[in-house]
Amino acid sequence: MPKRATKTGSERTPLAGTHDVLICGASFAGLAVARELAGSGADVLIVDRYEIGERQTSACGIPTEWLEKLDLMGAERQRFDTLVINTPHGSSRYKLPWTFSTFDYRTLCGLMWDQCDARFETAKVEGLASAATNGTDAIAVETDRGIVSAPLVVDALGWRRVLAGPAGYQPPDAPLSRGLEVHPDGGAEDLEIWIDRRYVPAGYGWSFPAGEETRIGVGSFDPKFHVRKTTELLAEDLHRDRVRYQGNWIPHKLRAATGRGVFFTGDSAGHCLPLTAEGIRTALYFGMDLGRELRAVVEGRQTREQAAANYARFSDSHEWKFKWMLRTQKIVPRVPPRVLGPLIRLFGTKRFVDWSFRHYLDIAPPEFAETPPEPAKRGIPTTV
Ligand SMILES: Cc1cc2nc3c(=O)[nH]c(=O)nc-3n(C[C@H](O)[C@H](O)[C@H](O)COP(=O)(O)OP(=O)(O)OC[C@H]3O[C@@H](n4cnc5c(N)ncnc54)[C@H](O)[C@@H]3O)c2cc1C
């Protein structure tokens, strides 16, 4: 079990005060926002209920190039240039046009934090506070350590979207998938997935080796299907220990990127891709875009309202891609199992794999991490 480092007892002194930017959530999306604000001179506070990197939220697989572009290669644990897809009627090995890496969560968060110049506090965020903010345009956020406020508030708190208010979105009725994995010791060679109804009627199983451990899990697009038994079954089939469980809900639908004066990013805005449930790269991508918009506000180049409009437009401009992925997510489980194997082999031609994986990578391309795209290229008016 990871060692808990979160402040307890007398260390939990009251929090109060107004900052330029308040980022709630210090995982991929929150740290990506903070990283873009580094050097701007803004007073940025990040809060999370756990210490940075303390609680792994995923199997931690990402296109390698994203790690390279963000200078995070120190967190890489293993790299893959093929993907093995297993079905009940045969397996196929795809040669990927780009490599995929697994990484260590704690190391990656630590490296991202080193690239920030924000302040960090552990606190549980409970919602927007109704408290007055002395006539300023600051938004007050209630935490278990007191009320903190800022004119620019980011919800990077994951699928719960805590700052969106009580009209929440609760599983199992909300458009959320569910995922659970075990992390047995011992490595493996291949990055593998299983499309097999023995494990899940709609979804897939995976084995993501990461150096000295392997992350084996099952994700179900149907939130009503419980994945614990079949995660254990997959681990058993692979002769691996069922230890160190971690799981969560995974959004598979985009949600409004702004609202109540708050900016939502990562899973809280539904930025996780349907079908593949890949949400780290997109949390970094949308988080960076948001960070760039907020930087323009703190540097006096645009207003908060302009940042909100630009960021919402940017997020919405991806909606059609998310919808396509969701359509495919709905179709795959309807394909009869005996047809799936031959179909996967048919689509395994180099040309098709290269084409589809390149388009998939382009949804959140690694180049985005290098240079902010020109406003015009993003469909945003150049005048502010
Ligand atoms: C089992 C599983 C495996 C996955 N594997 C992959 C994978 O290999 N690759 C991939 O790309 N995606 C994967 N995903 C999806 C991915 O984990 C998410 O899309 C991604 O973590 C989203 O990042 P985020 O920063 O938006 O949110 P999160 O990573 O969920 O971070 C939210 C942060 O907010 C904090 N927080 C939450 N509530 C509060 C509160 N009330 N107060 C204070 N702090 C709070 C949490 O502690 C956390 O630090 C997986 C998901 C699951 C469930």
The ligand as an ORCA input file, in Angstrom:
! r2SCAN-3c Opt
* xyz 0 1
  C      -8.593      1.640    -13.392
  C      -8.302      2.795    -14.307
  C      -7.223      2.720    -15.170
  C      -6.956      3.804    -16.052
  N      -5.882      3.709    -16.881
  C      -5.580      4.752    -17.703
  C      -4.403      4.709    -18.518
  O      -3.609      3.783    -18.469
  N      -4.172      5.764    -19.346
  C      -5.012      6.849    -19.398
  O      -4.739      7.777    -20.166
  N      -6.107      6.926    -18.608
  C      -6.398      5.920    -17.749
  N      -7.491      6.005    -16.918
  C      -8.276      7.256    -16.910
  C      -7.488      8.315    -16.117
  O      -7.114      7.782    -14.854
  C      -8.275      9.607    -15.875
  O      -8.897     10.028    -17.057
  C      -7.312     10.680    -15.358
  O      -6.795     10.291    -14.110
  C      -7.995     12.041    -15.268
  O      -7.109     12.959    -14.674
  P      -7.659     14.173    -13.801
  O      -6.455     14.924    -13.350
  O      -8.739     14.863    -14.519
  O      -8.396     13.479    -12.551
  P      -7.835     12.528    -11.442
  O      -6.584     11.850    -11.881
  O      -8.987     11.671    -11.016
  O      -7.445     13.510    -10.254
  C      -8.377     14.148     -9.451
  C      -7.635     14.705     -8.250
  O      -8.569     15.399     -7.435
  C      -8.437     14.980     -6.090
  N      -9.756     15.104     -5.463
  C     -10.900     14.487     -5.821
  N     -11.912     14.918     -5.054
  C     -11.388     15.811     -4.188
  C     -11.938     16.645     -3.177
  N     -13.241     16.628     -2.870
  N     -11.112     17.495     -2.525
  C      -9.796     17.545     -2.816
  N      -9.220     16.791     -3.752
  C     -10.009     15.934     -4.448
  C      -7.935     13.555     -6.157
  O      -7.239     13.211     -4.972
  C      -7.007     13.621     -7.381
  O      -5.693     13.974     -7.041
  C      -7.790      4.957    -16.035
  C      -8.867      5.033    -15.140
  C      -9.123      3.959    -14.275
  C     -10.252      4.066    -13.309
*
